[in-house]
């Protein structure tokens, strides 16, 4: 299946909620073309409406992006086999939250089992500083 790199899902697949109005679109997740097998990357521009009361990017944005990339990366691999991918757990730790610029997020698959994949996800600011680290487990189920 050919993938649409903007949304990073298989070509011809129609989501229940169109991408332009889904949650990832609301916070501005821009999925980039994966560099190699098991790696998915994206970016999010820091905007006022995404910041917390301190003016820093809200931790929920990091957790949401980690979940989105791990789930998409797994789905791309298992959907052609007639299986589904769905988030099972997400442990995100924010260590530095930027107040401006763009955050780049990279997800890497660390383990692949028949029923779940484990990913680590790192988010960096424009200076290359680690902002958040996540461990995401994605369940794999039959359609």
Residue pairs with C-beta under 8 A, 6 or more apart in sequence:
1 10
1 11
1 12
1 13
1 79
1 80
2 10
2 11
3 9
3 10
3 11
3 76
4 10
4 11
5 31
5 32
5 33
6 19
6 30
6 31
7 19
7 31
8 31
8 34
8 40
8 72
8 73
8 76
9 15
9 72
9 75
9 76
10 75
10 76
10 79
10 80
13 79
15 22
19 25
23 64
24 64
24 65
24 68
27 44
27 50
27 61
27 64
27 65
28 44
28 45
28 47
28 50
29 42
29 44
29 64
29 65
29 68
30 42
30 43
30 44
30 45
31 40
31 41
31 42
31 68
31 69
31 72
32 41
32 42
32 43
34 40
34 41
34 73
35 41
38 73
38 108
38 109
39 73
39 106
39 107
39 108
39 109
40 69
40 70
40 72
40 73
40 106
40 107
41 69
41 104
41 105
41 106
41 107
42 65
42 68
42 69
42 104
42 105
43 102
43 103
43 104
43 105
44 50
44 57
44 61
44 65
44 102
44 103
44 105
45 101
45 102
45 103
46 57
46 98
46 99
46 100
46 101
46 102
46 103
50 57
50 58
50 61
51 57
51 58
51 99
52 58
52 59
52 97
54 97
55 99
56 97
56 98
56 99
57 97
57 98
57 99
57 103
57 131
58 97
59 92
59 94
59 97
59 132
61 103
62 92
62 94
62 103
62 105
62 123
62 131
62 132
62 134
63 90
63 92
63 132
63 134
65 103
65 105
65 121
65 123
66 90
66 92
66 105
66 107
66 119
66 121
66 123
66 132
66 134
66 136
67 87
67 90
67 136
69 105
69 107
69 119
69 121
70 87
70 107
70 109
70 117
70 119
70 121
70 134
70 136
70 138
71 85
71 86
71 87
71 136
71 138
73 107
73 109
73 117
73 119
74 85
74 109
74 117
74 119
74 138
74 140
75 84
75 85
78 84
78 85
78 140
79 85
82 142
82 143
83 140
83 141
83 142
83 143
84 140
84 141
84 142
84 143
85 117
85 138
85 139
85 140
86 138
86 139
86 141
87 136
87 137
87 138
87 139
88 116
88 137
88 138
88 139
89 135
89 136
89 137
90 134
90 135
90 136
90 137
91 134
91 135
91 136
92 121
92 132
92 133
92 134
93 132
93 133
93 134
94 131
94 132
95 130
95 131
95 132
95 133
96 125
96 129
96 130
96 131
97 131
97 132
98 125
98 126
98 131
101 125
101 126
102 125
102 126
103 123
103 124
103 125
103 131
104 123
104 124
105 121
105 122
105 123
105 124
106 121
106 122
106 123
106 124
107 119
107 120
107 121
107 136
108 119
108 120
108 121
109 117
109 118
109 119
110 118
110 119
110 120
111 117
111 118
114 140
115 139
115 140
115 141
116 137
116 138
116 139
116 140
117 137
117 138
117 140
118 135
118 136
118 137
118 138
119 134
119 135
119 136
119 137
119 138
120 133
120 134
120 135
120 136
121 132
121 133
121 134
121 135
121 136
122 130
122 132
122 133
122 134
123 130
123 131
123 132
123 133
123 134
124 130
124 131
125 131
